[in-house]
Amino acid sequence: MHELRIRRETQDDVPAVHRVVERAFAEVEYSDQTEPHIVDALRRAGALTVSLVAATPDVVGHAAASPVTISDGTEGWFGIGPVAVDPDHQGHGVGSALMERLIVELHTAGAHGPCCWESRSSTPDSASGSSPG
């Protein structure tokens, strides 16, 4: 296996990211198959503050963070996701490596922290946050 490299997404990566996200969620029971379109829409809106790929050199994973609005107006929090790893590469630490780098990138940018959404239940009660420090 080639060495895994976590790096920022480039314009050339966009089609591969779409395919990886699509493949990662294709067989997931609770997915409504919108995940690649969510990433595309966030990118078009300029809302992907951090967008990382895992490459071997082919893109095999993706993770992104976008600004979120906290109900009390606090800024500096970022929504994570979707985090996607190609099924052929799952279970080998690719998602963990993406998340570790994503948290470092947010911390370096001065973020208060990430917020993660538990998509299985699709309820606001399942959102959680943690400090990147």
Backbone as JSON, one array per atom type, in Angstrom:
{
  "sequence": "MHELRIRRETQDDVPAVHRVVERAFAEVEYSDQTEPHIVDALRRAGALTVSLVAATPDVVGHAAASPVTISDGTEGWFGIGPVAVDPDHQGHGVGSALMERLIVELHTAGAHGPCCWESRSSTPDSASGSSPG",
  "N": [[0.84, -1.19, 0.0], [0.45, 2.26, -0.73], [1.95, 5.15, 0.81], [0.0, 7.0, 3.1], [-1.21, 10.24, 2.72], [-2.25, 13.2, 4.18], [-3.81, 16.04, 3.09], [-4.62, 19.4, 2.0], [-7.59, 19.88, 0.11], [-7.59, 20.19, -3.45], [-8.63, 21.91, -6.46], [-8.48, 20.05, -8.5], [-9.07, 17.72, -7.13], [-11.8, 17.59, -6.73], [-13.77, 16.02, -8.33], [-12.97, 13.4, -7.55], [-13.31, 13.5, -4.78], [-16.09, 13.76, -4.64], [-16.83, 11.21, -5.66], [-15.64, 9.51, -3.71], [-17.03, 10.22, -1.36], [-19.6, 9.56, -2.15], [-19.31, 6.74, -2.57], [-18.58, 5.98, 0.01], [-20.89, 6.29, 1.51], [-22.78, 4.78, 0.22], [-23.73, 2.21, 0.93], [-24.67, 2.61, 3.46], [-27.01, 2.26, 5.88], [-28.55, 4.3, 7.19], [-28.18, 6.5, 5.61], [-29.27, 9.04, 3.35], [-28.25, 9.35, 0.94], [-27.42, 11.91, 0.22], [-25.04, 13.01, 0.93], [-22.64, 13.46, -0.78], [-23.62, 15.56, -2.29], [-24.11, 17.49, -0.41], [-21.5, 18.19, 0.36], [-20.63, 19.21, -2.12], [-22.38, 21.42, -2.38], [-21.67, 22.99, -0.14], [-19.05, 23.6, -0.89], [-19.5, 25.08, -3.27], [-20.78, 27.27, -2.13], [-18.7, 28.45, -0.85], [-18.18, 27.7, 1.73], [-16.57, 25.79, 2.87], [-14.41, 25.78, 5.16], [-12.21, 24.3, 6.0], [-11.01, 21.74, 4.03], [-10.11, 18.59, 3.58], [-8.17, 15.97, 2.08], [-7.46, 12.48, 2.0], [-4.83, 10.86, 0.6], [-3.32, 8.42, -1.59], [-1.47, 7.75, -3.89], [-4.06, 8.32, -4.89], [-7.24, 9.8, -4.17], [-8.67, 8.76, -1.24], [-10.14, 9.38, 0.94], [-12.06, 11.9, 2.72], [-12.58, 14.89, 4.56], [-14.24, 17.61, 6.08], [-14.75, 20.98, 7.31], [-17.05, 23.44, 8.3], [-18.24, 26.76, 8.99], [-20.46, 27.21, 11.77], [-23.52, 28.41, 13.21], [-24.0, 29.3, 16.44], [-26.57, 29.21, 18.88], [-26.47, 31.29, 20.77], [-25.04, 33.21, 19.48], [-22.3, 32.97, 19.54], [-19.19, 32.86, 17.93], [-16.78, 31.04, 15.89], [-17.02, 28.32, 15.93], [-17.22, 25.14, 14.33], [-18.85, 23.05, 12.0], [-18.45, 19.61, 11.46], [-18.05, 17.42, 8.79], [-19.69, 15.81, 5.96], [-17.64, 13.07, 7.02], [-15.69, 10.98, 5.15], [-14.62, 7.81, 3.97], [-13.31, 5.79, 1.48], [-14.83, 2.66, 0.9], [-13.02, 0.5, 0.43], [-10.83, 1.23, 1.86], [-11.52, 1.58, 4.47], [-11.3, 1.11, 8.02], [-8.6, 1.2, 8.42], [-7.46, 3.36, 9.66], [-7.69, 5.73, 8.23], [-9.86, 7.57, 8.42], [-9.5, 8.41, 11.07], [-6.98, 9.65, 10.86], [-7.65, 11.76, 9.14], [-9.48, 13.19, 10.78], [-7.85, 13.89, 12.98], [-5.99, 15.64, 11.74], [-7.78, 17.56, 10.8], [-8.77, 18.69, 13.17], [-6.41, 19.81, 14.17], [-5.93, 21.73, 12.16], [-8.19, 23.39, 12.52], [-7.72, 24.3, 15.14], [-5.31, 25.69, 14.77], [-6.28, 27.74, 13.21], [-7.61, 29.18, 15.09], [-10.08, 28.37, 16.02], [-12.89, 27.8, 18.22], [-13.83, 25.25, 18.5], [-14.91, 22.0, 17.2], [-18.16, 20.95, 16.0], [-20.1, 18.13, 15.96], [-22.4, 16.24, 14.08], [-24.74, 13.81, 14.66], [-25.77, 11.73, 12.4], [-27.47, 9.54, 12.32], [-29.73, 9.76, 13.95], [-30.72, 12.2, 13.3], [-31.53, 14.46, 14.81], [-31.58, 17.54, 16.67], [-30.71, 17.09, 19.28], [-28.64, 15.35, 19.08], [-26.33, 16.63, 18.37], [-22.99, 17.52, 19.1], [-20.23, 19.06, 20.78], [-16.72, 19.77, 20.99], [-13.67, 20.86, 22.42], [-10.84, 21.81, 20.46], [-8.38, 21.91, 21.65]],
  "CA": [[0.0, 0.0, 0.0], [1.16, 3.53, -0.77], [1.9, 5.96, 2.03], [-1.15, 7.87, 3.2], [-0.89, 11.64, 2.91], [-3.4, 14.06, 4.43], [-3.49, 17.36, 2.54], [-5.78, 20.23, 1.63], [-8.22, 19.59, -1.17], [-7.37, 21.1, -4.56], [-9.7, 21.87, -7.46], [-8.36, 18.78, -9.23], [-9.6, 16.64, -6.3], [-13.26, 17.69, -6.56], [-14.51, 14.83, -8.79], [-12.61, 12.24, -6.74], [-13.96, 13.67, -3.47], [-17.51, 13.41, -4.83], [-16.92, 9.75, -5.79], [-15.32, 8.88, -2.43], [-18.15, 10.45, -0.44], [-20.71, 8.75, -2.67], [-19.02, 5.33, -2.28], [-18.52, 5.77, 1.46], [-22.24, 6.26, 2.09], [-23.67, 4.02, -0.67], [-24.33, 1.05, 1.61], [-24.97, 2.98, 4.84], [-28.45, 2.13, 6.05], [-29.21, 5.53, 7.61], [-27.88, 7.57, 4.66], [-30.25, 9.33, 2.31], [-27.42, 9.51, -0.27], [-27.21, 13.32, -0.12], [-23.74, 13.46, 1.45], [-21.75, 14.11, -1.76], [-24.24, 16.8, -2.74], [-23.89, 18.45, 0.68], [-20.11, 18.68, 0.2], [-20.6, 20.04, -3.33], [-23.08, 22.67, -2.11], [-20.83, 23.78, 0.76], [-17.92, 24.09, -1.68], [-20.01, 26.15, -4.14], [-21.11, 28.43, -1.28], [-17.48, 28.97, -0.23], [-18.34, 27.46, 3.16], [-15.64, 24.76, 3.36], [-13.28, 26.45, 5.78], [-11.14, 23.31, 5.86], [-11.42, 20.59, 3.24], [-8.92, 17.75, 3.51], [-8.26, 14.66, 1.45], [-6.46, 11.45, 2.29], [-4.41, 10.39, -0.72], [-2.35, 7.3, -1.56], [-1.83, 9.13, -4.16], [-5.47, 8.52, -5.21], [-8.06, 10.26, -3.05], [-9.38, 7.64, -0.6], [-10.92, 9.9, 2.07], [-12.32, 13.34, 2.74], [-13.2, 15.48, 5.75], [-14.36, 19.07, 5.93], [-15.34, 21.76, 8.4], [-17.72, 24.66, 7.86], [-18.71, 27.55, 10.14], [-21.83, 27.01, 12.23], [-24.06, 29.46, 14.04], [-24.43, 28.86, 17.77], [-27.79, 29.95, 19.19], [-26.21, 32.52, 21.53], [-24.26, 34.1, 18.64], [-20.87, 32.69, 19.65], [-18.53, 32.5, 16.67], [-15.57, 30.26, 16.01], [-17.34, 26.9, 15.99], [-17.29, 24.6, 12.98], [-19.48, 21.75, 11.81], [-17.6, 18.62, 10.82], [-18.71, 16.37, 8.04], [-19.49, 14.41, 6.3], [-16.31, 12.46, 6.95], [-15.89, 9.83, 4.27], [-13.47, 6.99, 3.56], [-13.69, 4.79, 0.5], [-15.0, 1.36, 1.58], [-11.84, -0.34, 0.29], [-9.78, 1.74, 2.75], [-12.05, 1.74, 5.82], [-10.74, 0.23, 9.03], [-7.13, 1.28, 8.41], [-7.02, 4.6, 10.29], [-7.78, 6.88, 7.33], [-10.78, 8.53, 9.03], [-8.84, 8.97, 12.27], [-5.94, 10.58, 10.4], [-8.33, 12.96, 8.65], [-10.02, 13.94, 11.91], [-6.74, 14.48, 13.74], [-5.48, 16.79, 10.98], [-8.84, 18.57, 10.75], [-8.79, 19.38, 14.46], [-5.19, 20.65, 14.21], [-6.16, 22.87, 11.26], [-9.13, 24.3, 13.18], [-7.04, 24.89, 16.29], [-4.36, 26.65, 14.21], [-7.07, 28.88, 12.72], [-8.2, 29.89, 16.23], [-11.46, 27.92, 16.28], [-13.26, 27.36, 19.57], [-13.94, 23.81, 18.45], [-15.8, 21.4, 16.21], [-19.46, 20.41, 16.37], [-20.38, 16.96, 15.12], [-23.82, 15.92, 13.98], [-24.99, 12.37, 14.59], [-26.76, 11.66, 11.32], [-28.38, 8.41, 12.46], [-30.99, 10.15, 14.56], [-31.16, 13.43, 12.64], [-32.19, 15.37, 15.74], [-30.65, 18.49, 17.27], [-30.16, 16.56, 20.54], [-27.47, 14.52, 18.82], [-25.17, 17.45, 18.08], [-22.08, 17.63, 20.24], [-19.05, 19.87, 20.51], [-15.56, 19.53, 21.85], [-12.59, 21.81, 22.19], [-9.72, 21.2, 19.75], [-7.14, 22.07, 22.39]],
  "C": [[0.88, 1.25, 0.0], [1.02, 4.26, 0.55], [0.7, 6.9, 1.98], [-0.69, 9.29, 3.48], [-2.19, 12.42, 3.1], [-3.0, 15.46, 3.97], [-4.78, 18.12, 2.26], [-6.29, 19.83, 0.25], [-7.81, 20.63, -2.2], [-8.55, 20.99, -5.53], [-9.66, 20.57, -8.25], [-8.94, 17.6, -8.46], [-11.12, 16.55, -6.29], [-14.01, 16.47, -7.09], [-14.22, 13.58, -7.95], [-13.25, 12.32, -5.36], [-15.43, 13.28, -3.59], [-17.67, 11.89, -4.88], [-16.66, 9.04, -4.46], [-16.47, 9.03, -1.45], [-19.35, 9.61, -0.87], [-20.51, 7.27, -2.33], [-19.07, 5.04, -0.78], [-19.9, 5.61, 2.07], [-23.22, 5.39, 1.3], [-24.4, 2.89, 0.05], [-24.7, 1.34, 3.07], [-26.48, 3.08, 5.0], [-29.15, 3.47, 6.35], [-28.95, 6.7, 6.67], [-29.02, 7.77, 3.68], [-29.55, 9.65, 0.99], [-27.23, 10.96, -0.7], [-25.82, 13.82, 0.25], [-22.82, 14.07, 0.4], [-22.3, 15.44, -2.24], [-24.11, 17.89, -1.67], [-22.5, 19.04, 0.56], [-20.03, 19.6, -1.0], [-21.24, 21.41, -3.07], [-22.28, 23.57, -1.17], [-19.64, 24.38, 0.01], [-18.36, 25.26, -2.56], [-20.3, 27.42, -3.36], [-19.87, 29.06, -0.64], [-17.46, 28.72, 1.27], [-17.44, 26.34, 3.7], [-14.39, 25.46, 3.89], [-12.04, 25.58, 5.71], [-11.71, 22.15, 5.07], [-10.17, 19.76, 2.96], [-9.2, 16.47, 2.74], [-7.16, 13.77, 2.01], [-6.12, 10.86, 0.94], [-3.31, 9.35, -0.6], [-1.58, 7.03, -2.85], [-3.28, 9.36, -4.56], [-6.22, 8.98, -3.97], [-8.87, 9.07, -2.52], [-10.21, 8.09, 0.6], [-11.07, 11.39, 2.0], [-12.95, 13.72, 4.07], [-13.19, 16.99, 5.58], [-14.97, 19.68, 7.17], [-15.87, 23.06, 7.82], [-18.2, 25.43, 9.08], [-20.16, 27.23, 10.48], [-22.24, 28.19, 13.1], [-24.54, 28.83, 15.35], [-25.59, 29.76, 18.19], [-27.55, 31.23, 19.97], [-25.34, 33.51, 20.75], [-22.76, 33.9, 18.71], [-20.31, 32.26, 18.31], [-17.34, 31.61, 16.95], [-15.8, 28.76, 16.17], [-17.56, 26.4, 14.57], [-17.96, 23.24, 12.98], [-18.54, 20.84, 11.04], [-18.47, 17.69, 10.0], [-19.27, 16.81, 6.71], [-18.03, 14.01, 6.19], [-16.49, 11.16, 6.18], [-14.57, 9.14, 3.94], [-14.0, 5.94, 2.59], [-13.78, 3.43, 1.2], [-13.78, 0.44, 1.51], [-10.72, 0.06, 1.24], [-10.27, 1.94, 4.18], [-11.41, 0.72, 6.76], [-9.23, 0.23, 9.1], [-6.61, 2.61, 8.95], [-7.12, 5.84, 9.42], [-8.69, 7.95, 7.93], [-10.19, 9.19, 10.26], [-7.78, 9.98, 11.88], [-6.55, 11.87, 9.87], [-8.84, 13.82, 9.79], [-8.93, 14.6, 12.74], [-6.21, 15.73, 13.04], [-6.51, 17.91, 10.94], [-8.88, 19.37, 12.05], [-7.56, 20.27, 14.63], [-5.39, 21.89, 13.36], [-7.12, 23.89, 11.9], [-8.48, 25.02, 14.36], [-6.07, 25.98, 15.82], [-5.07, 27.91, 13.72], [-7.77, 29.65, 13.84], [-9.63, 29.5, 16.53], [-11.66, 27.59, 17.75], [-13.36, 25.84, 19.6], [-14.86, 23.32, 17.37], [-17.14, 20.98, 16.82], [-19.72, 19.26, 15.42], [-21.86, 16.64, 15.19], [-23.96, 14.42, 13.82], [-26.11, 12.16, 13.6], [-27.74, 10.51, 11.47], [-29.74, 8.84, 13.01], [-31.58, 11.41, 13.94], [-31.96, 14.35, 13.56], [-31.17, 16.32, 16.32], [-30.03, 17.98, 18.56], [-28.89, 15.76, 20.32], [-26.24, 15.31, 18.44], [-24.29, 17.53, 19.32], [-20.9, 18.48, 19.83], [-17.93, 19.5, 21.43], [-14.48, 20.52, 21.47], [-11.43, 21.15, 21.49], [-8.43, 21.24, 20.54], [-6.88, 20.95, 23.29]]
}
